[in-house]
């Protein structure tokens, strides 16, 4: 849901905000799906600095910028 909420906000020209706790949980959940993720819904993982903000790491894992 986090990624979809970000998508909808981005399309509408808005900023989606949520806490780092929710983003951390979303990243853990996304990594559990890992190799089974649907390439029609997610792009390839983008490379970001491991010290990048959690939001950026979460979105990069899902192939979003």
N, C-alpha and C positions, 0 to 999 in steps of 0.2 A: 504494500500500500504506500510506503514511503516514496518509492520511485514513481509510481503513478501520480501521486499527489504533486511531486516535483514537476512531472511532465505537464500536468494540467495547469499548474501555476505558471510555468515557463511559456506555454502557448498563450496564456492570457496576459503575458507581460508583467506578471507578479512574482514576488519572491516567496518561496515556501520556506517556512521556518519551523524547526522542531528542535528538541534538545539533543545533546550528544548521546544521552542514554538511549534514546530511540534509534538514533543513527547507528550506534554500536550494535544494538540488537538486530537491526536490519542488515548490517554487514555480515554478522554471524550467520543469520538465516540465509542470506544470499550465497555465502560460501558453502553452506550445507548442500544447496542445490547443485553448486559447482558444475560438473561436467554434463549434468542433465538439463542445464538451462536452455531455453528455447531461443535459437539464434534469430527468430523472427521478432522476438520481444526485447532481446538484449544484444548489444554490440559486443565486439571483443573487448576484453579488459584494456583500459588505457593505462599507460605507465605514469605514475605520479610519485613524488618524493614520499618515502615512508613517514616523514614527519609532517606531511601536508595535513591541513585541517580534516577532521573526520568526515565532514560533508563531502569534500573533494575526493577523499579515498573511497567513500561509499559510491558516489556517482561514477567514478572512474572504473570501479570494479564492474559496474553494470554497463559500461561502454558509453556513458553519457558525459558530456563536458560541462 
